[in-house]
Each structure stands twice: as C-alpha cells, then as structure tokens.
Amino acid sequence: MTKKIFTLFAICFIFSIAAKAQDLPLGDSKKYTIGDIKVTGTTTYNESTVIAYTGLKEGDEIYIPGDKLSSIIKKLWELDLFSDINFYITNVEGNVADLELEIREVPVLNQVKFTGLKKKSKRDELIDENNLKSGVKVTENLLTTTKNYIENKYRKEGYFNAKVAIRTSEFTDTTGTASNKVNMVVDVNTGDRVKISDIEFIGNEKLSEGKLRRQMKNTKQKNLFRFWKRSKFVRSDYQEDREAVIDKYKELGYRDARITSDTLIKKDEETIALELKIEEGNQYYVGNIDFLGNSAYTDATLDRVLGLNKGDIYNGVLIEERVMGREPNKTSVANLYQNNGYLFSNIDLVETNVYNDTIDFEIRIVEGKEAYFDEIRVTGNEKTKDHVIYREMRTKPGQKYSQEAVVATVRELGQLGFFDAEQLEPKFIEPDPQAGTLSLEYPVVESGSSQIELQGGYGGGGFIGTLGLSFNNFSIQGLFDKDAYQPIPMGDGQTLSLRAQASTFYQTYSLSFREPWLGGKRPVSLSTSFSYTRQFLFDYINREADKSRSFDILGVSVGLAKRLTSPDQFVTVSNSVGFQRYDLNNYNTGLFTFGNGFSNNLYYQLGITRDNTYINPIFPTGGSKFAFTAKLTPPYSLWNGVDYENLENLDEYQLRDENGNLIDNNGNRVSPENSVPDTQKVDQKKYNWLEFYKVKFAGTWYTNLASFGPSSNLVLRTHAEYGFLGSYNSARGVPPFERFYVGGDGLGAYSLDGRETIQLRGYPNQSIVPIDRPANSRDDGAVIYNKYSLELRFPITLKPAASIYALSFLEAGASYDNFRDYNPFQLSRSAGVGLRIFMPTFGLLGIDFGYGFDPIVGQQGPNGWETHFIIGQQF
C-alpha cells in the first residue's frame, strides 16, 4: 500500500523528469490529446488487453498530470498483478502526446522449499494453510503474511523463539532463459518449546495452589520428581486447563468463580512463568428445583433422573450434565427425552432466584411432538447384502426415535467387521417437527472381510508350512449360483474358515462354519467345526520323526448361541456339544502315561459373554467385555461301577510278562501279593472316557484417557483372566488333556488335545510352570492359572487398508497344580512395547518386545528380553 501511495505522489515528478529529458513542453497541468499508446516491461498479458483495461484510447483528451492517470494507476495496483507501474510521455507534438505504460508483472511461484522442518506432513500442512501452490502470485503481502502466520502458529504451540526467514530467487528454465517465476525458500527455526518454571495463583483461599495445579492436566511447572509429564507450554492445552480450574470451583459450589486475568512472564529464552488471578466468590447450595412444560414425565420421575436434592452443594458441572448432557449411556433429563421419541424436545436450565447462598432453578421443557422413524436407508454396501445389515439395526421404520438406538446401531454395524468403523456416521434426513417424522441414512464404507494366512518358517525342529483361508462375509447359498463367484460367494455374513498346517512331525487340518442368524429372523447363531491332527514322536536331538509312533486327534463340535434382550442387548449365551477322539500308537511321553490306547472326550460347553465395546472392533475406545465359560463332561464315575480307588490293586491291571506271569518293575516273576500295577493299563481305564470340568473367566475394560483428534485416542486396556480345571472324582484325578500352558506369545500349539495357551509376554512359550514341580513334568501344563494385563494403546492410522497402533504393556501371571499352592501375589511379571497391524486380507500381525522381571523355573535371575511375533491374535 505504501508503494502505491508513493507512486501516486510521484507521478507528477515522473512526468516532469520524462519531459525534461526530452526537452518536451509540459506545464503544471495541461489538456492533451492522446496519440500513440505503448505497453512495455515484463508482462505475459496482451498489450491491447492492458490498454483496453486502462480505458485509454487514441484521441482521448486528458490532463497531464491529472486525476485520470492517477485513477488508472490505482486501478492497476488493486489487481495485485504488478510490482511496478509507470506512465511516460515519449513525444509531444502540439497538444498531442504519445504515452508509454511501463509495467512489471508480479512473479509467480515455481516451487517452495522448507528448511528446518523434519516432518513432511508439517511442510505439506504449511503449504496448504498459506496457499503456497505453484503458480500463485508472489507479492510482498504473501511473503509478509506467510512469515507472520508461521511464526504465530509455532508461538501458539509454545515455541516462543520461533523465527522465519523467506528468500526468493529467479527461476531459469533448462535453456538458461529467465522467466517470470521464482523459487521460494522458507527457513523455519522453531527453537525449543519454552518451559514453565512457575505457575502461581493469586486470590485463591478456598482451594490450595497444589489442588488447582492438579486440575491443569496438560500444563505443568518444572519439577525434578515429575519426569512423566512435560512442563512445556502449549497454548491450546493451557486454555483447556484454565476451564478445568473453573470447573473445579463450580463442582464445589463456587458458581461465580472466574479467572480475572492471567499473565505470561518471559523469564529468559527458555522459561516462562504463569500468573493467574482468581476471584472465587461465595459457595452456593441448591434450592428449589421446579419443572415446567413436562407432560410426558412426572416431576417425581424427572427428580429421580436428576438426582439432586434441596440443600446439596451447588455443582455447576454436575447440574449441567444431569439436565442437558447428551453423551450416550449417561443419565440426564435430555437423554430421557431423546431416548424415548422426543427428538424435537428442548430443555433449558434457568436460575430463577439467588438469595443469600441458595439458588432456585427452573428446568423449562418444550417436549415437542414425538418423532418416529419414517425411512431407514443404508448406502455404500456393494458386497454385503441388505438383510445382513438391517437385521443388526436397532432402528426400524415406524419405531419411536431413540438416540440410544442410533448409537447402538452404529456399534453393531462396526462390530460386524465388514465396514470401516471409523467412517460410520448416521445422517438425519428431512426431520419434520410438525409431522413428527424423520428418515435416517447409514452410509457405510466396505472393507475387506476375507483373510489369507500363508506362511512358512523353521521352528520346533523342522520346517512348518501353513495355509489358512477365512471368509468372514461368506454366502453358502451362493455356492449354487455361478454368478456369485467374485471370486467366492460373499454377502450373507457367514464365516467359513479352512486351515492346514504341516511339518516333518505333524499335520493338522480344520474346517469351521458359522451362521450368525439361523433362520434369518432371530440372532441365534449356529457354529460347527471339524478338525484332525496327526503327530509323530519327535527326537529333538537327532531331529527325526518316528513315523511308527503316532498320536491322532479327531474332533467335531456343534453349537448354538443367542443374543439376549435382557438384562440388556449386549449379553450372549452360547451352548455347544463336542466330541474328540484321542488315539495313541506307541506314543509314550511324560504327560501320556499310556502309550497305546485311546481316550474319548464328550463335552458340553456353556458360555456367557457381555460385550459393549465400541465402535471399532480392531481398536475399541470404550466399554467392556466379560466372558464366562464352563466346559463339562458327564460324571461317568457315578454310574459306570468302576472302583477307581482300588483300580491299581485289581488282578487284571497287574504287570505281566508275555506269558501272562506276574512280574515286578524289573521283569522278575513275583507272587500276587508282590505284584505291581501296570500303569499304562490303569491309566487307559481311567481316561478311556475323560471326566472333568473346566471353568474360565475373563474381563476386559477399555478406557479412553485422552483424545487428540477424531481417530487419535489414547486408550487403556485393562484385562484379568482366571482358569481352573477340576475333577468330579479325586481317585480318578484330572486328565492329562485340557490343561493350561502359560507364557510366551499365546499362539495355539499344533496339538488339539484341548490345551489352552495363555499369553504372557517377556517369557518363553509355555515356560510359566508351577514352582517346585519336578523337572521331568515341567511340560505337562497346569490346572489353575491367573493373568493380569495393562496395555496402553495409541493409533498410528485406522484406515480401511491398514489399521496400525502402538502399545506398551505391563503383565503378570502364574500357574498352579492345586489350590493349596495358589498365591495371587506370586506372579511372573513383565513389561514391554509392541506394534499391531491389521490388514483385511491378512488379519492381525504384530510384534512385541517384552522384558521378564522374574526367573523361570530352573534358572537364576530375571528372564530378560523376549521377542514375540503375533499372528491372528485377538485384538
């Protein structure tokens, strides 16, 4: 602007200089007829276009100098297209003057380069925010505003010493020809964030400085003993903390509390101090609370929801939350109406009278007309069939509006795993307060729901190859429709899984199928599975498998599960019946005391789960999940007539040679009174039909500790689980199957003998065994275990193509042989960090680095670091 004013003032001087240089007659101000007009200088614009824009043409009469030329120059400056504008008189003949318009066009940006910033995302952000795109005009204003914007941006983030320098240089093309383009270099020196040396409160009498500082969760002063929280100043965090201080006063009844002033004092280049002046006011109490306008609910009902009584200390935060809070699953008057059809209701909290230290309130309610869903639509599903989506919905056409039902629908659709849970956002369409109707649309973005597991590696004594296919949105009906193969039939929400694994000493095959809505009308799921394993006795020293000694396991199961509506819609009860056949052929190990024979396992399993985690099943940000399972076999010993206490003394179970003669353990003939039991025959009789009960409980809680954006939540996962394997008949004892193996990555072992592997990172696989157990039985599993875990998770990205989050963990666990040895405080502890990657095609992959603080049995000192690779684990 200064340059424009200078040009306007200098125009007379320019004309006079130009005239004197050519000895042209030019008075103070004289009317001339325009002769020739030329445009010179650097410009990409056509000469006739520029002349036409000025409005000058040959034969016009103007005063030189005069207002006409001054207004033209001003008009050209306002275009912000030129960096220099000059008018010259090149020739005068009589009263005819030839004019020359010299203009220099503002250069355009060729490219911009940032120095001093490490992250490309930061550079891209600044380019977008300042519109530093190729082709933009590089004006003085652009340079100045860019410099000021970047410096102010970083100062707001606590970089008070941020400095920005901008340089431009002329761009020359490949031929060396100069152009009207410039390159820009933006040098950003953020310096370090200033730290807060002191936070001082002035005027506080009711609350101590320490209590007030504790309300400031993000803004902390320097403290040698507090190393886990930074003391750097970030203005946005500071503003939140100011509000938190006032909210604390309001919670304690100080309604009028306010921060009258706050001062930032720069102590030096690295530190600042904060000084906050507070006016506390008086403490108030709740007086009368009256409801106005309510007809759907009585005053007594609303009083119960409000939960406040006359004489209570005034809590401004709580009152606001109980009256108008609309956060899902919270109790409030607003939610009571919103969850029962009153979409168009309006609720106001009004203070009607303040006397002494008491406040009277009116809760003014405009109920409006009850709203009903008119049309419910789903858009975006191309593979998943409509009925799979609609059956999961809690919102139905003709049903009363319920905010709770909308939230529950979003949760259920996210839990399906077929859609990107981060993009599930319902849209209200045409809400009509007069008619009391609205339509609802759920736009969905489908994500891959089938997974392939294809891996090979060396471990356990040889090469292991695995091929697994899991189709999580399968359609068995489409098997008979050739057009449905794209490449496989999809869309009915069924699950089909096939898996094969083989090595030098075992092969295992499994097939499972699940229909979540049997019959399509109610949430009753049918699941079936089939598995077969053959493993050979392996010599780990010579690394050879003895194919003449084998252990075969055949298993089949079928189950039904139903999602309940009471006590709430999050509870599922499952029932299943299964059968396993174990065949041993000369397969003698420490755990299996009979090397030849068989065992049958017919069992019933009951499961009760409650899962209200939300919304993304890969990265839940809230809610909890509880699971109780009981696995039971029939109590055969009640009716089979076998005396298991005297089984070892029966003649038919005594050790004999090939001729049938009684012998001792050394093979010598003995009399009946000196005979010894044949352990293999005795155990074969004990375990021909397995008899046991197995109980497990697991609880998981997700707590959102902080939010840094729509999909950036710091989440704490708290987990505890317990397991117990018992027998009905102590003489028969606990079978050698179905045991718990604690330690390591938690991946299932190749054996399908009912064993459960329990993850405990920081220790080798299956290494957490009961203390004082003999060395020859340390691989036999345990009958009791407990485990505790804290996991802090932070997402890196939650995009449909790949969801990635980092984690840190604390874990502890132990296993026991009986309740006499159970000690809940005698735990193997560990800590570490990890990374999880979920890709729809390959499922969950991850790596953990865990440090075991305690020794494993048979070793001295901490176990130390262990690396665990996670494949297909639970989220």
Secondary structure, DSSP 8 states (H G I E B T S, - for coil): -HHHHHHHHHHHHHHHHHHHHTT----SSEEEEEEEEEEEEE-SS-HHHHHHHHT--TT-EEEESSHHHHHHHHHHHTTT-EEEEEEEEEEEETTEEEEEEEEEE--EEEEEEEES---HHHHHHHHHHHT--TT-B--HHHHHHHHHHHHHHHHHTT-TT-EEEEEEEEEE-TTS-EEEEEEEEEEEE-----EEEEEEEES--SS-HHHHHHH-SS-----TT--SS--B--HHHHHHHHHHHHHHHHHTT-TT-EEEEEEEEE-SSSEEEEEEEEE-----EEEEEEEES--SS-HHHHHHHH---TTSB--HHHHHHHHH---TT---HHHHHHTTT-TT-EEEEEEEEEETTEEEEEEEEE-----EEEEEEEES-SSS-HHHHHTT-S--TTSB--HHHHHHHHHHHHHHSSB-GGG---EEEEEETTTTEEEEEEE--B---EEEEEEEEEETTEEEEEEEEEEEEE-SGGGG-GGG-SSS-B-S-EEEEEEEEE-SSEEEEEEEEEESSGGGTSSEEEEEEEEEEEEEEEETTTTEEEEEEEEEEEEEEEEEEEE--SS-TTEEEEEEEEEEEEEEES---SS-S-SSEEEEEEEEEEEEEEE--BS-SSS--BEEEEEEEEEE---GGGTS---TTSGGGSGGGB-B-TTS-BB-TTS-B--GGG--B-HHHHHHHHTSB---EEEEEEEEEEEEEEESSTT-EEEEEEEEEEEEEE-S-TTT---SSS-EEESBS----S--SS-EEE-BTTS-TT-B--TT--GGGTTS-BSEEEEEEEEEEEEEEE-SS-EEEEEEEEEEEEEESSGGG--TT--EEEEEEEEEEEETTTEEEEEEEEEE-S--TT--S--EEEEEEEES---
